[in-house]
């Protein structure tokens, strides 16, 4: 083919794809989209084929979209390089919505659903296997696209968390909402790890924490991929989440108000000022949560007056308007007050009880979020409430990190016992019970009785099962006898185990026991989890989870989120626990994420004993088998910003070991071509 080729679309049998990419390299084609399947999604043989494809592309300086992807569509500038059948059927309206989908088959479904709701689209991109260009890089480009106002992601997994996090933070700063529908809500126990942390903090909970930490909004209904952008347009996360509700249909509104109330949203009555202002206009409303204007029918002057008062008042943060039968029978009259209202920058959500497509189209054309079902409306308000600005990474406590890092470096490559785990957590600032190690039963301890005695071995996972725990020992004589018996029993039952001695700890009591767990999630990176201690948290799924590290304020919100910890928050006059000390401990443990090379893969304290207010917290047991350490250096990183800028040079230069392509391709100057044509920015 003569001339310059900007973008190739490869749709050939699987075995012919590699040759096609080689041909692209020979013609200096900077970008190829691969429709063909039969690669990593098919198993080991497919993964080998995909690896070879990456090698060829890297050597030839070709960027790849796919394989196993359905292509892309752009309204401005116009380009339809895709096999999406619905593109032939629909007259796609240009607009501000961009969709990036890991599922090719859902791309057409999302397009048709959005089109049916009056949405206009800027870009549609299917990424397939993401062997090179992924969701994060595409989202990053869309942040700079002047035709895109909101970014919708349909995800099956999270393949490149760092890049997606970077893009989401840039999108938030640019005022572009990133709205996510991710599969996997039912897979919390997808891969139960040996620790409670792994069993409790499943893959989907970690994904939720990831989206929240980086300012993305996750929805549970497809409809909200298209309605939420209008609700959030021009908005920032609200400090409060009070909802004022008004309706012309009592029953229809009750359904929505009931659902949002069950989600914990506060529905507030009109203020005395609003009631007084409306009374001057001969409009009577009551100080109840739902302002019912059913008897006003389709009187736009009444409906409009009430709506404008609610929008103007600072007693609420969002207005929910529910429409009745007139939305179907008299759409222009029913919708006119909503369109004409002075929204004053306040979000307005509209639920129409009847099937009223004409009214919904009027709302869509006016940029107002209109909902067809109470479930979707409630989900949108939940998402609005949970939306947060991207979390700031807390400053490291460098001296404590250095101390912990040096200890871990000394233990590198070794099995760690509970005593050494105590030392590491102590270095981070987590108080542990007074502890000593005795290596012979007759050895004296300086710890005041009563004490507990535990077998100290990196090889024994369940000390109780091995008869390696004795509690409430009250005298030195009892301790000597207990240690002697324990060592004999354990050596008989586990002759293969390395015995480092007997761990003696002061018996501690408190108001409640909690579990604090840390791990490196394979998709999103370090996470920190807080739950009620023992196996109950695993059964009831009563836990709070965030990306690590967290600051004190975030740790406090985690404590508030765990329902079982209400007993230490002053519930019904019960003694208050030392929640501030607990927050300090959670934040301290989360700093494991700041260690150079993320030296600790997983760690757990179960239980952490919370004492009465002012008396602190203390570790009751450190699950040493779940303090998994990697080989690490003594140096501790003071550079705690783990954004993509430190791991890639923006999107400009991918690390070859991650995705397989150098910054400038395989030919001299060739990288400048794809950067110029596809807006991949230079540093």
C-alpha positions in Angstrom: 0.0 0.0 0.0 1.5 3.4 -1.0 1.7 6.4 1.3 1.7 6.7 5.1 -0.5 4.5 7.2 -1.5 6.0 10.5 -3.4 3.0 12.0 -3.8 -0.6 10.9 -6.8 -2.9 11.8 -5.7 -6.5 11.8 -8.4 -9.1 11.2 -6.7 -12.3 10.1 -6.5 -15.9 11.4 -4.6 -16.1 14.7 -1.5 -17.7 13.1 -1.2 -14.8 10.6 -1.3 -12.0 13.2 2.4 -12.0 13.9 3.3 -11.6 10.2 0.8 -8.8 9.9 2.4 -6.9 12.8 5.8 -7.5 11.1 4.4 -5.9 7.9 3.2 -2.9 10.0 6.7 -2.5 11.3 8.1 -2.6 7.9 5.8 0.1 6.7 6.5 2.3 9.8 2.8 1.9 11.0 2.8 3.4 14.5 -0.4 1.8 15.8 -2.2 -1.5 15.1 -5.6 -2.7 16.4 -5.9 -6.5 16.5 -9.4 -7.9 16.3 -8.1 -11.5 16.0 -8.4 -13.7 19.1 -6.6 -16.9 20.2 -4.0 -15.2 22.5 -3.6 -14.8 26.3 -7.4 -15.4 26.8 -7.1 -19.0 25.6 -4.4 -20.3 28.0 -0.7 -21.0 28.1 -0.2 -21.5 24.4 -2.1 -18.3 23.7 0.1 -16.4 26.3 3.2 -17.5 24.5 1.8 -16.3 21.2 0.9 -13.0 22.8 4.4 -12.6 24.2 5.9 -13.2 20.8 3.5 -10.6 19.4 4.7 -8.1 22.0 8.4 -8.8 21.1 7.7 -8.2 17.4 5.9 -5.0 18.1 8.6 -3.8 20.5 11.4 -4.5 18.0 9.4 -2.8 15.2 8.2 0.2 17.2 4.5 -0.6 16.7 2.0 0.2 19.5 -0.8 -2.5 19.9 -4.4 -2.2 20.9 -5.8 -5.7 21.6 -5.6 -8.4 20.6 -9.1 -9.8 20.9 -10.6 -6.3 20.7 -13.5 -5.0 18.7 -11.8 -1.7 17.7 -12.5 2.0 18.3 -14.8 4.8 17.2 -14.3 8.6 17.3 -17.0 11.2 16.6 -14.5 14.1 16.5 -12.3 13.7 14.5 -14.4 11.1 12.7 -13.1 7.6 12.6 -14.8 4.2 12.8 -12.2 1.5 12.9 -14.3 -1.2 14.4 -16.6 -4.2 13.7 -19.3 -3.0 16.1 -22.4 -4.0 14.2 -24.6 -1.4 15.9 -22.5 1.4 14.3 -24.2 0.6 11.0 -27.7 0.8 12.6 -27.4 3.9 14.8 -26.8 7.5 13.9 -24.4 8.0 16.8 -24.8 11.5 18.2 -21.5 13.3 19.0 -21.3 14.2 22.7 -19.0 14.4 25.8 -19.2 10.7 26.9 -16.2 8.4 26.2 -16.4 4.6 26.9 -13.4 2.3 27.4 -14.4 -1.4 27.6 -12.4 -4.5 28.3 -15.4 -6.4 26.9 -15.8 -6.2 23.2 -19.3 -7.7 23.2 -20.5 -5.1 25.7 -19.2 -2.2 23.6 -22.2 -2.4 21.3 -24.5 -3.0 24.2 -23.3 0.1 26.0 -23.5 2.2 22.8 -27.1 1.2 22.1 -28.2 1.7 25.7 -26.6 5.1 25.8 -28.0 6.1 22.4 -31.5 5.1 23.6 -31.1 7.5 26.6 -30.0 10.4 24.3 -26.3 10.2 25.2 -23.7 11.6 22.8 -20.3 10.0 22.5 -16.8 11.3 21.8 -14.8 8.1 21.8 -15.5 4.4 22.1 -12.5 2.1 22.7 -12.3 -1.7 23.1 -9.0 -2.7 24.7 -9.2 -6.5 24.6 -6.3 -8.3 26.2 -4.3 -5.0 26.8 -1.0 -6.6 25.7 0.3 -3.0 25.2 -2.1 -0.1 25.4 -4.5 -0.5 28.3 -7.4 1.1 30.0 -5.2 3.5 32.0 -3.3 4.8 29.0 -6.5 5.4 27.0 -8.2 7.1 30.0 -5.1 9.3 30.4 -5.4 10.4 26.7 -9.1 11.1 27.2 -8.3 13.5 30.0 -6.7 15.8 27.4 -9.3 15.2 24.7 -11.3 18.5 24.4 -14.4 16.6 23.1 -14.6 14.3 26.2 -16.3 15.5 29.4 -16.7 12.2 31.3 -15.1 8.8 31.0 -17.0 5.5 31.4 -15.1 2.3 32.1 -16.5 -1.2 31.7 -14.0 -3.5 33.5 -13.6 -7.2 34.1 -10.4 -6.8 36.0 -7.7 -4.2 36.9 -4.6 -5.0 34.9 -2.5 -1.8 35.3 -3.5 -0.1 38.5 -0.7 2.4 38.6 -1.5 3.9 35.2 -5.3 3.9 35.8 -4.8 5.6 39.2 -2.7 8.3 37.5 -5.3 8.8 34.8 -8.1 9.0 37.3 -6.4 11.6 39.4 -5.7 13.7 36.4 -9.3 13.4 35.3 -10.5 14.5 38.7 -8.3 17.6 38.6 -9.7 18.3 35.1 -13.3 18.0 36.3 -14.0 14.9 34.2 -15.8 12.2 36.2 -14.5 8.6 35.8 -17.5 6.2 36.2 -16.8 2.5 36.6 -18.9 -0.6 36.1 -16.8 -3.5 37.2 -17.8 -7.2 37.2 -17.0 -9.3 40.2 -19.4 -8.2 43.0 -20.1 -11.9 43.8 -16.4 -13.0 44.1 -15.4 -11.6 47.5 -14.1 -15.0 48.5 -12.5 -15.6 45.1 -9.3 -16.9 46.4 -9.3 -17.5 50.1 -5.8 -16.9 51.5 -4.3 -18.5 54.6 -4.9 -15.4 56.6 -8.1 -13.9 57.8 -7.1 -10.7 55.9 -7.1 -12.6 52.6 -10.4 -14.2 53.3 -12.1 -11.0 54.4 -10.5 -8.5 52.0 -11.5 -10.2 48.7 -10.6 -8.9 45.3 -13.8 -6.9 44.9 -13.4 -5.1 48.2 -9.9 -4.1 47.2 -11.2 -2.8 43.8 -13.7 -0.7 45.7 -11.0 0.8 47.8 -8.9 1.4 44.7 -11.7 3.3 42.9 -12.5 5.4 46.0 -8.9 6.3 46.7 -8.4 7.7 43.2 -11.6 9.7 42.8 -13.5 7.2 40.6 -17.1 6.4 41.0 -18.4 2.8 40.9 -22.0 2.1 40.0 -24.0 -1.1 40.2 -26.5 -0.4 37.3 -25.7 0.1 33.7 -28.1 3.0 33.5 -26.0 5.1 35.7 -23.1 5.0 33.3 -25.2 7.4 31.3 -27.2 9.3 33.9 -24.5 9.9 36.5 -22.3 12.2 34.3 -25.2 14.6 34.2 -25.7 14.4 37.9 -22.1 15.1 38.6 -21.4 17.7 35.9 -19.7 20.7 37.4 -19.8 19.1 40.9 -17.1 18.3 43.4 -17.6 15.7 46.2 -19.9 17.2 48.8 -18.9 17.5 52.5 -22.4 16.5 53.5 -25.0 14.4 51.8 -28.5 15.7 52.7 -31.2 15.1 50.2 -34.4 17.2 49.8 -37.2 15.2 48.1 -40.3 16.6 46.4 -42.9 14.7 44.4 -46.2 14.8 42.5 -46.8 11.1 43.2 -46.7 9.9 46.8 -46.3 6.2 46.1 -43.6 6.6 43.5 -41.6 8.9 45.7 -42.0 6.5 48.7 -40.2 3.8 46.7 -37.2 5.9 46.1 -37.0 7.5 49.5 -37.3 4.1 51.1 -34.4 2.8 49.1 -32.1 5.8 49.7 -33.0 5.7 53.4 -31.9 2.0 53.5 -28.6 3.1 52.0 -28.1 5.5 54.9 -28.8 8.7 53.0 -30.4 11.5 55.1 -33.6 12.9 53.6 -34.3 16.2 55.2 -37.6 18.2 55.5 -37.8 21.8 54.2 -36.3 24.3 56.5 -38.5 26.9 58.4 -37.1 29.5 56.0 -38.3 27.6 53.0 -41.7 27.0 54.5 -42.1 30.7 55.3 -41.0 31.8 51.8 -43.5 29.5 50.2 -46.2 30.6 52.5 -45.8 34.1 51.2 -46.7 32.7 47.8 -49.7 30.9 49.2 -48.0 27.5 48.9 -48.3 25.4 52.0 -45.7 22.6 52.7 -45.2 20.6 55.8 -41.9 20.1 57.8 -41.7 16.4 56.8 -39.0 14.7 54.8 -41.0 14.3 51.6 -42.6 17.4 50.1 -45.7 16.0 48.5 -47.3 18.2 45.8 -49.6 15.5 44.4 -52.7 17.8 44.8 -51.0 20.5 42.9 -51.1 18.2 39.8 -49.3 19.8 36.8 -49.4 23.4 38.1 -45.9 24.5 37.0 -46.0 27.7 39.0 -46.3 25.7 42.3 -43.9 22.9 41.3 -41.3 25.4 40.1 -41.6 27.6 43.2 -41.0 24.7 45.5 -38.1 23.4 43.4 -36.3 26.7 43.3 -36.6 27.2 47.0 -35.0 23.8 47.6 -32.3 24.4 45.1 -31.5 27.8 46.6 -31.4 26.6 50.2 -28.2 25.5 52.0 -30.2 23.0 54.2 -29.7 20.3 51.6 -26.9 19.2 49.2 -29.0 17.5 46.5 -32.6 17.8 45.3 -34.6 14.7 44.3 -37.7 15.4 42.2 -40.1 12.6 41.5 -42.6 13.0 38.7 -46.0 11.3 38.4 -48.5 10.7 35.6 -48.2 14.1 34.1 -44.7 13.2 33.0 -46.3 10.8 30.5 -49.4 12.7 29.6 -48.1 16.2 29.5 -44.3 15.9 29.2 -43.6 19.6 28.3 -45.7 20.9 31.2 -44.3 18.4 33.7 -40.6 18.9 32.7 -40.6 22.6 32.1 -40.1 23.6 35.8 -37.1 21.3 36.0 -35.5 22.7 32.9 -36.2 26.3 33.8 -35.1 25.9 37.4 -32.0 27.8 38.6 -29.9 24.9 39.9 -27.3 27.2 41.5 -24.7 24.5 41.1 -26.6 22.0 43.2 -27.1 18.4 41.8 -30.7 17.6 40.7 -31.9 14.0 40.3 -35.2 13.2 38.7 -37.1 9.9 38.9 -40.2 9.5 36.7 -42.7 6.9 38.1 -44.5 6.2 34.7 -42.9 5.1 31.5 -42.3 8.5 30.0 -39.7 8.5 27.2 -40.6 11.9 25.9 -40.0 13.5 29.3 -36.8 11.6 29.7 -35.6 12.9 26.3 -36.4 16.4 27.4 -34.3 15.9 30.6 -31.4 14.4 28.7 -31.4 17.2 26.2 -31.3 19.7 29.1 -28.4 17.8 30.8 -30.5 16.7 33.8 -30.1 13.2 35.2 -33.4 11.4 34.7 -34.0 7.9 36.0 -36.3 5.2 34.8 -36.2 3.0 37.9 -36.0 3.7 41.7 -33.2 1.2 41.9 -31.0 3.1 39.5 -31.9 6.4 41.1 -30.9 5.1 44.6 -27.7 3.6 43.2 -26.8 7.0 41.7 -27.4 8.8 45.0 -25.3 6.2 46.8 -22.5 6.7 44.3 -22.8 10.5 44.7 -22.5 10.1 48.5 -19.5 7.8 48.3 -17.6 9.9 45.7 -14.4 11.4 47.2 -11.5 13.5 46.1 -8.4 11.4 45.5 -6.8 10.5 48.8 -3.6 12.2 49.6 -0.6 10.0 50.4 0.4 10.6 54.1 3.9 11.8 54.9 6.1 8.9 56.0 7.5 8.7 59.6 11.0 8.3 58.2 12.7 7.4 61.5 10.2 4.6 62.2 10.4 3.3 58.6 14.2 3.2 58.8 14.1 1.2 62.0 11.6 -1.3 60.6 13.4 -1.5 57.3 16.7 -2.3 59.0 15.1 -5.1 61.0 13.5 -6.5 57.9 16.7 -6.3 55.9 18.4 -8.4 58.7 15.6 -11.0 58.4 15.6 -11.0 54.6 15.1 -14.5 53.2 14.5 -16.0 56.6 11.4 -17.4 58.2 10.1 -14.9 60.8 8.8 -15.9 64.2 6.3 -14.0 66.4 8.9 -12.3 68.5 10.6 -10.7 65.5 7.2 -9.7 64.1 6.6 -7.9 67.4 9.8 -6.0 67.0 9.0 -4.9 63.5 5.5 -3.7 64.5 7.0 -2.0 67.6 9.4 -0.1 65.3 6.4 1.1 63.3 4.8 2.5 66.5 2.4 -0.3 67.4 2.5 -1.2 71.1 2.8 -4.9 71.8 2.3 -6.7 75.1 5.4 -6.9 77.3 7.3 -9.8 75.8 10.3 -12.0 76.6 11.8 -15.1 75.1 13.0 -17.9 77.3 15.1 -20.7 75.8 14.9 -23.1 78.8 12.0 -23.8 81.2 13.9 -22.8 84.3 14.8 -19.4 82.8 13.3 -16.6 84.8 11.1 -13.8 83.4 10.9 -10.2 84.4 7.3 -9.8 83.3 4.7 -9.4 86.1 2.2 -12.3 86.4 -0.2 -13.4 85.1 1.4 -14.3 81.7 0.8 -16.3 78.6 3.3 -18.8 77.2 3.5 -19.7 73.5 5.7 -21.9 71.5 8.1 -19.7 69.4 8.6 -21.3 66.0 8.4 -20.0 62.4 7.3 -23.5 61.3 4.2 -23.9 63.4 1.2 -22.1 62.0 -1.4 -23.1 64.5 0.1 -23.0 68.0 -3.1 -24.1 69.7 -3.5 -27.2 67.5 0.1 -28.1 68.4 -0.7 -27.6 72.1 1.7 -24.7 72.1 -0.3 -22.1 74.1 -1.0 -21.8 77.8 -2.8 -18.9 79.4 -3.2 -17.3 82.8 0.0 -18.6 84.3 0.3 -17.0 87.8 3.6 -18.0 89.3 7.2 -18.7 88.2 6.8 -22.3 89.2 3.7 -22.6 86.9 5.6 -21.0 84.1 8.6 -23.4 84.4 6.2 -26.4 84.4 4.1 -25.1 81.6 7.2 -24.4 79.4 8.6 -27.8 80.1 5.4 -29.6 79.2 4.8 -27.4 76.1 8.3 -28.0 74.7 7.9 -31.8 75.2 4.5 -31.9 73.6 5.5 -29.8 70.6 8.7 -31.7 70.0 6.8 -34.9 70.0 4.1 -33.8 67.7 6.3 -31.6 65.4 9.8 -33.1 65.4 10.6 -31.3 62.1 9.8 -27.8 63.5 12.5 -25.3 64.4 11.9 -24.3 68.0 13.3 -20.9 69.0 12.1 -21.0 72.6 9.0 -20.0 74.5 7.4 -16.6 74.1 6.2 -15.2 77.4 3.7 -12.3 77.3 1.9 -10.3 79.9 -1.8 -11.2 79.9 -3.8 -8.2 78.5 -7.5 -7.4 78.6 -9.5 -4.7 77.0 -13.0 -3.8 75.7 -12.8 -5.4 72.3 -10.5 -7.3 70.1 -9.9 -6.3 66.5 -8.0 -7.6 63.5 -5.7 -5.3 61.5 -4.4 -6.8 58.3 -2.1 -5.6 55.5 -1.4 -7.3 52.2 -0.2 -6.6 48.7 -3.3 -7.1 46.5 -2.2 -8.6 43.1 -4.4 -6.1 41.2 -4.4 -2.8 43.2 -1.3 -3.0 45.4 -1.1 -2.4 49.2 -4.3 -2.5 51.2 -5.0 -2.1 54.9 -8.0 -3.8 56.6 -9.7 -3.3 60.0 -12.4 -5.7 61.3 -13.8 -7.2 64.5 -11.2 -9.7 65.8 -11.1 -13.4 65.2 -13.2 -15.4 62.7 -16.4 -13.4 63.2 -15.2 -10.7 60.8 -14.7 -13.4 58.2 -18.2 -14.7 58.7 -20.1 -11.4 58.9 -17.9 -9.5 56.5 -17.8 -6.5 58.9 -14.7 -4.7 57.9 -13.3 -1.5 56.5 -10.6 -1.6 53.8 -8.5 1.2 52.1 -5.5 1.4 50.0 -2.3 1.7 52.1 -0.9 3.9 53.5 -3.6 5.8 55.2 -3.5 8.9 57.5 -5.1 9.2 60.9 -8.3 10.8 59.6 -8.9 7.9 57.2 -8.1 5.4 59.9 -10.8 7.1 62.0 -13.4 6.7 59.2 -12.5 3.1 59.0 -13.3 2.6 62.7 -16.6 4.3 62.2 -17.4 2.0 59.2 -17.0 -1.2 61.2 -20.5 -1.9 62.7 -19.2 -4.2 65.4 -17.0 -1.4 66.8 -20.0 0.7 67.8 -19.5 -0.8 71.2 -16.4 1.2 71.8 -17.8 4.4 70.2 -20.0 5.2 73.2 -23.0 3.1 72.1 -25.8 3.3 74.7 -23.5 4.5 77.5 -21.0 1.6 77.1 -17.4 2.5 78.1 -15.6 4.2 75.2 -12.5 2.4 73.8 -9.3 4.2 72.9 -10.4 4.8 69.2 -7.6 7.4 68.8 -4.9 4.8 69.7 -6.6 2.3 67.4 -6.5 4.8 64.5 -2.8 5.4 65.2 -2.1 1.7 65.1 -4.0 1.2 61.8 -2.1 4.2 60.2 1.2 2.8 61.6 0.6 -0.6 60.1 -0.4 0.8 56.8 3.1 2.4 56.5 4.4 -1.0 55.5 3.4 0.2 52.0 6.1 2.8 52.2 9.0 0.4 52.8 11.5 0.3 49.9 10.5 -2.4 47.5 7.4 -3.1 49.5 9.4 -5.5 51.5 6.4 -7.0 53.4 3.9 -8.8 51.3 1.4 -9.6 54.1 1.1 -9.0 57.8 -1.6 -9.4 60.4 -2.4 -8.7 64.0 -5.2 -10.7 65.4 -6.2 -9.7 68.0 -5.2 -6.1 68.6 -6.7 -5.4 72.1 -8.5 -2.0 72.4 -8.4 -0.7 76.0 -10.6 1.9 77.6 -10.3 5.5 76.4 -6.9 6.9 77.2 -5.3 3.5 77.9 -4.3 2.7 74.3 -4.2 -0.6 72.4 -1.8 -3.5 72.6 -1.2 -6.5 70.3 -2.5 -9.8 71.8 -1.1 -12.0 69.0 0.8 -11.3 65.8 0.2 -13.9 63.2 3.8 -14.4 62.3 3.1 -16.9 59.6 1.4 -14.0 57.7 4.3 -11.6 58.0 5.7 -12.6 54.6 8.8 -10.7 53.7 10.6 -10.3 50.4 14.3 -9.7 50.0 14.8 -6.1 50.9 17.5 -3.5 51.2 18.2 -1.6 54.5 17.4 1.8 52.9 13.8 3.0 53.4 12.2 5.1 50.7 11.4 8.6 51.8 9.7 9.1 48.4 6.2 8.0 49.2 4.3 9.3 46.2 3.6 6.1 44.4 1.8 7.7 41.5 2.5 6.6 37.9 5.0 9.4 37.4 7.6 7.5 39.5 7.0 4.2 37.7 6.6 5.4 34.1 7.5 8.7 32.5 3.8 9.5 32.3 2.3 7.6 29.4 5.2 8.7 27.3 7.6 5.9 28.0 6.4 2.5 29.2 8.7 0.3 31.0 9.5 -2.5 28.6 9.2 -5.2 31.3 5.6 -4.1 32.1 4.0 -3.9 28.7 6.8 -4.5 26.3 7.4 -1.3 24.3 10.2 1.2 24.6 9.5 5.0 24.7 10.4 5.6 21.1 9.8 2.3 19.3 12.4 0.3 17.4 13.5 2.9 14.9 15.3 6.2 15.2 12.7 8.9 15.5 9.8 6.5 15.1 8.4 7.1 18.6 8.0 10.8 17.8 5.6 9.8 15.1 3.1 8.0 17.3 3.4 10.5 20.1 2.6 13.3 17.6 -0.3 11.6 16.0 -1.9 10.0 19.0 -1.3 12.7 21.6 1.0 10.6 23.7 2.8 13.4 25.5 6.5 14.0 25.7 7.9 14.7 29.2 
